[in-house]
Amino acid sequence: MSTKKTLSVIAAILFISTGFMSCSTNSVADEDSLYNNLQGVDKTEIVMPTNG
């Protein structure tokens, strides 16, 4: 009976902790803003190799 109670307490702690972790304030849209580069590349700065 003690083992069943211990396992149920551990399962409850894991369930509650995953609930708190999923409510984080970080969003994917905030992280994607780092990759929005609107400057582009100047074609004169690209060096083409001589063999192709």
RANOR-V149313 format. One record per residue. N is the residue number from 1. RES is the residue in one letter. SS is DSSP state (helix for helix, strand for strand, loop for the rest). PHI is phi in degrees with one decimal (* if undefined). PSI is psi in degrees with one decimal (* if undefined). Layout:
N & RES & SS & PHI & PSI
N & RES & SS & PHI & PSI
This chain:
1 & M & loop & * & -34.4
2 & S & helix & -68.7 & -37.3
3 & T & helix & -65.6 & -41.0
4 & K & helix & -64.2 & -40.2
5 & K & helix & -66.6 & -42.1
6 & T & helix & -63.4 & -44.5
7 & L & helix & -66.0 & -35.8
8 & S & helix & -70.3 & -35.0
9 & V & helix & -67.0 & -42.7
10 & I & helix & -63.3 & -42.5
11 & A & helix & -64.0 & -38.9
12 & A & helix & -66.6 & -40.5
13 & I & helix & -64.1 & -43.0
14 & L & helix & -65.0 & -40.2
15 & F & helix & -65.1 & -43.6
16 & I & helix & -69.0 & -39.9
17 & S & helix & -67.3 & -34.8
18 & T & helix & -70.4 & -29.2
19 & G & helix & -65.8 & -39.3
20 & F & helix & -72.9 & -34.1
21 & M & helix & -70.4 & -31.3
22 & S & loop & -75.3 & -12.3
23 & C & loop & -100.9 & 35.6
24 & S & loop & -74.0 & 157.3
25 & T & loop & -82.1 & -13.9
26 & N & loop & -75.2 & 135.1
27 & S & loop & -122.3 & 160.6
28 & V & helix & -66.3 & -33.2
29 & A & helix & -64.5 & -34.0
30 & D & helix & -67.3 & -38.0
31 & E & helix & -74.2 & -30.9
32 & D & helix & -72.6 & -18.8
33 & S & helix & -65.6 & -20.8
34 & L & helix & -69.7 & -23.8
35 & Y & helix & -99.1 & 0.1
36 & N & loop & -83.3 & 92.6
37 & N & loop & -106.3 & 109.0
38 & L & loop & -98.1 & 4.6
39 & Q & loop & -75.8 & -36.4
40 & G & loop & 80.9 & -171.3
41 & V & loop & -125.3 & 133.8
42 & D & loop & -79.5 & 126.5
43 & K & helix & -66.5 & -23.4
44 & T & helix & -75.0 & -17.6
45 & E & helix & -87.8 & -6.4
46 & I & loop & -84.5 & 125.5
47 & V & loop & -99.6 & 119.6
48 & M & loop & -89.9 & 138.5
49 & P & loop & -68.1 & 154.2
50 & T & loop & -73.5 & -24.0
51 & N & loop & -100.0 & 19.8
52 & G & loop & 153.9 & *
